[in-house]
Amino acid sequence: MTAMTSPARPFLNRRLAEFGTTIFAEMSALATTTGSINLGQGFPDADGPEEVREAAVRALRDGRGNQYPPGPGVPELRTAIADHQLRRYGLSFDPGTEVLVTAGATEAIAATLLALLEPGDEVIALEPYYDSYAACIAMAGATRVPVTLRPDAEQERFRLDLDELRDAVTDRTRLLLINTPHNPTGTVLTREELTAIAELAVERDLLVVTDEVYEHLVFDEAAHLPPATLPGMRERTVTIGSAGKTFSFTGWKVGWVTAAPGLVAAVRSAKQFLTYVSSGPFQYAVAQALALPDAYFDAFRADMLAKRDLLAAGLTEAGFTVYRPAGTYFITADIRPLGETDGLAFCRTLPERAGVVAIPNAVFYDHRDAGAPFVRFAFCKRTGVLEEAVGRLKALAG
């Protein structure tokens, strides 16, 4: 019998070799094996509106979406997305040529970057950033250029240095990848910051891709402003949205892109060779969800605000320095007041020490040292679960 030998060349290509298994898989596995409360991965532990779930059931029973839906998405959902953008932000999109339904925002990001980037292009992203950004930029053969959001403990937020952003632009820069409200820091970019970004994009003729999946989760005095609404931005901006975060049906994987016809056509060219289509029956349900009255969105935001404040107070009592988020459903906390400096090591031992799982922010950074002392907690959980987690975390203060 001939002995089997391994190929001399690694299976995984060099562009993806740095990524490995995501931190979310590691931490969720830790939560399961230790019986810990999972405040790491950002998924709700309760379903969204009953009428939206029933709309999906009706679509299944009526045979709508059980076979391949149209490539751009079902007309009902594309119209609902366009109506939502007009009603909320005054942005007018043609459902036929300027809206594309995707398999969640993650596919929207992947298809957009694969479609718009050439090998060697540079992409500026706000660091820390959602881990799929780096992987998708790598798959496109482009180069990521991080601009770091800096912590301001006094203001309880992370700030964008606009001079640093401007200095990062070179002749090779193709696009700016913006996330607001921002995961993981909870920062909501202000009108002044977004205006400066828009002026830079117009001046340097850059494309802008904006991840706005947390658009309905803004708190206190913050307000979400889509960059596409600013002068000179409508024709150069790809806006990405998602139903999962707003309606608490993350498993449905329904996202979308809105942009000018040429940009949507380019993204669709890449998307058709990824999933082609997805989430057939759920698309009809999301169309109904987007038409819910303002009362739903107001109540959703108020519920998350109360949960934010509950967890923020608990983390403060446990000894963390807390950066109270203006948006999203994540809190970033500094572990240095606890005598710790390594967020990754801290998160790997936290399940045994306190029965809670968090995510180390360092994995969202190229400049790992800048993110080393920060960890992220999700508060999109039932109130009783958060109360139990807060009680467990108090052990760290002792």
N, C-alpha and C positions, 0 to 999 in steps of 0.2 A: 504494500500500500504506500502510495506516494504521500509524503508529509505535506500538509498544507502550509503555505507560506503567505505572509502578509505582503501586500503591495508596498513597494519602497516609498511611494508617494502618499501623503496623508489624504484621506477621503475628502475632508472639508476644505473648500478653497480658502486662500489666504485672506480674502476680504471678510469672511465670516469667522475666521478662526479665533478672533479675540473675544467673541461674545459668549460662547458656551451656553449652558443652561441658565435661564433667567433667574434672578433672585426671587421672583414671585413663586416659582416652583419650589425652590429650596425652603422658603419660609412657610409656605402653605403646608409642605410636607412636615415641617417641624411642628406646626400647629396640630396636625393630625396625630403625630406620634406622641406628643406630650399632653394632648388634651387641652391645649391652650386656647385662649380667645384670640381669634385671628383679626387683628386690626392692621394687618399688613396689606393684603391685596384689596383693591378698591371695588368690592362688589357688595351691594346691599344684602341683608339677610332676611328681607321680606319683599314680596312681589309688589308691583306697582298697581295702578288703578284697576279695579275689577272690570269696569266696562271696556277697558282696553284689552284685557286678557280675553274677555268674552268675544270681542271683535275678531281676535285671532281664531278662536274656536269656530265662529260662524264661517269664517273664510275657509277653514279646513272642511267643514261639513258641506259648504256650498261648492266645493271643488275649485275655489279661486286660489291660484298660486301653488296648487299641488304639482303642476308641471312647470317647466321652465317659464319664468316670467320674462317680460321684454328686457333686453339687454340694459337699457338705461334705467330700468325700474318701472313699476306699474304706474300708469298715468295718474291714478288717484293720489299716490304718494308724492310724485313729482309736483303735482299741483298743490298739495298740502304744504310741501316744503317752500315753494315759491310764495304761497299765501303767508306762511309764517315769517319769512324774511321781509315781506312787504309790511305786514301788520306790526312787527316788532321794531324794525329798523328803517323802514322806508326804502328798502332795496328791492328793485323790481327785476325779477328774473323770468325769462321765458321757460316754462316747464318742459318744452320740447327740445330746446337746444342749450339751455344753461343750467340744467339740473341733472345730476347723475347719482343714482343710488348705489351704495357699495356694501360690502360685508363688514360693517362696522367702520369706525374711524380709522382703525389700524390699516385696513385695506385701502382706504381713501388716501392715507399718507403714503403707503407703498406705491400705489398706482401713480400718484401725482409725482413723486420723486423719480420713479423709473421713467415716466413719460417726459419730464421736463429737463432732466440732467444729462449731460454728456460726461464721459470719463475725463477727469481733470478739473471739472467745475468745482467751485467752492460754495459751500452752503454755510451760512451763519445761523447758528441756533443758540437760544438762550439757555445757558447752563445754570442749574441742573435741568436735564430734560428726560422726557419719557424714553425708555430704552429703545423702543422701535425706531426712533428717529435715526440714531447712529447706525443701526443695522440696515435700514433702508437706504441711507446715504451710501453706505459701503456697497450694497448690492448694485447701486447705480454706478459704481466706480468713481464716485465723486469724493471730495474731501470735506470733512466737517471742520468748521472753525467756531469754537465755543466762545461766547461772550458771557461772562459770569455775572449772575445776579448776586449782589453783595448784601450780607445780613446787616440790618440796622435794628439792634435790640431795643433801642429807645422808642422807635416807631413801630416795633413789632412787625416788620415786614422786610422783604428782600427788595433791593432797588437795582434798577438798570442804570448803568453808567453810559449815557448817550455818547460821550466822547470816545469811550472804549469801543462802542458799536461802530461809530464812524471810522475809527482807525482800523477796524478789522476788515473793512471793505477794500478789495484789491481789484485789479483788472480781470482776475479770474472768478470773482464772485458772480454767481448766477442768480441766487435767490436768498431771501431771508425767511427762515422758518420760525414763526412766532406762535407762542401758546399763551393765550389769555382767556379766561382766568388760568393761572399757571400751576401745573402739576410738576413737582411736588410742593412748591413753596407757598401756594395760596395767594400769590401776588396777582392783583388785577391792574394791568397797565392803565395809566391815566390818559386822559385826552391829550395832555401835553406830551407825554412819552410817545403815544401813538402818532401824533401829528409830526413829531420829529422823525419817527421811523418812516412815515409816508413821504416826507420831504426828501429824505435820504434815498428812498427807493425811486422816486421820480427823477431826482438829480442824477443818479448813477444807472438809471434804466434797469432796475432789478425787478424780478418777479418776487411776489410775497405769498407765502403759503401760511394760512392762519388756522390753527387748531383751536376751535371754539366749543369743544364738547361740554364744557362746564358753563356755558353762557347763561343758564337759568339759575346758577348757584353763585350769586353775588350777595354780599352782606354789608350791613352798616351803611356807610355813605358811598360805597363803591357802586359803579355802574359799568355794565359791559358795553363797549363801543366797538363794533366790527370795523377793522381797518378798511374794508371795502367801501365804507360810507365816506371816507375822507377824499379830498380833492386829488385827482390823478390816479386813484387806486382801483376804481371799478374794473378797468381793463387789464390790470396786471396782478390781480389778487385771486387766489384760489382759497375759498372758505370751506372749512371742513366742519361738519356737525354730526351729531349722533343721538339716537333715541335712548341708548342704554343708560346714560347717566341721569337724564331728565325724568325718565319714566320707570326706572328701576327694573328694566328687563334686559340686563346686560347679555344674557345668553342668546337673545334673538339676533344680535349682530346686525343691526340696521344702521348704517351711516349714510352720509351723502356729501357731495361736492356741489357748490354753486360757484359759477364763474362765467366769464364771457365765452361765447360759443367756441372760439378757437382753442381756449384752454380746456374746456370740457371735452372737446373732441380728442385732444391729445391724451387726457387722462383716461378717457374711455378706451382708446387704442391699447393702453397698457392693461387696464382693468379686465378687458375681455379675455386676456390670456392668463389671468390669475384665477378668480372664481367663475368668471363669465357672468353668472347670476347667482343669487342666493336669497334665502329668507322669504320665499314667495308669499305664504299666507300672512307672515308677520308684517309685510309691507302694508297690507290693507289695514291692519290694526294700528300701525304707527301713523298712517294717514289720519285716522280718527283721533289718535292721541294728540297730534299737533293742533287739532282744532278744539281742544278742550278750552273752557273759559279761563280767563285770567285768574279766577279764584283757585284753580288747581295749582298753578305755578306759584301763586302767593303762599298758599298753604304748604307746598313742598319746600319752599325756601325758608319759611318760618320754622318748620319742623327741623330742618338741617341746622338752622341758626341755633336753636335750643340745644341740639346735640353738640354742636361746636363748642358752645359755652360750657356745657357739662364736662366735656373731655378736657378743654383748655384749663378749667379750674382744677380738675383732678391732676393733670400733669404738673401744674404749677405747685400744687400741694405736695406732690411726690418729689419735687426738687428740681425739675427741669426748668430751663429758660424756654418759654413758649413764644413762638411767632404766630400770633392769632391771624388766621387766614381771612382775607377779604373775599375769597372765592374758593371754589372746589369743595370737596368733602375730605380734605386732608389737612393735618396739622404737622408742621415741622417743629421739632424740639431739639434744643441743644443739651447734650449730655454732660458737658464739662462741669456744671455745678454739682454733679453727682460724683466727681472725681474720675470721670471716664473721658477718654479722648478718641477711642476707636469705635465708630458706630457699627462697623461690620461685626467685630467681636462682641460688642454689647448686644446686638440683635440676635446673635447666635446663642448667647447665654440667657437672654431675657425669658424665654419660655420656662427654663428650669428655675430661674430666680423668682419670677413673678407670675408665670402662667399666662403671659401675654406675648403676642407676636407683633413686631413692627418691621419696617423696611429701612435699611441703612441708606441714607441719601448719597453716599459716596459712589454707589453704582450708577448714579445718574450724571456723574461728572467725568470729564476728561482730566481735569485738575483734581485728582482724588483728595489731595490734602485739603482743598477748599471745602469739600463736603464731609470730611472725616468725622467731625463731632456732631453731625446732625442725623436725626432719624425721623421717619414719617409714620404717623398714625392715621388710620382712616376712621371717620366718625359716622359713616353711612350704615350704622347698625341700630338695632332696636335699643330703646332707652335702657331697658333692664340689662342688656348685654354691656352697654357702656358703663353703667353704674357698677356692675361686677368687675369690669376691667379696671376702673378707677380704684376700687377697693383693693384689688390685687397689687396695683402699682404703688400704693402707699407703703408697701413693704420696703421699697427702695429708699424711702426717706429715713427709715429706721437705721 
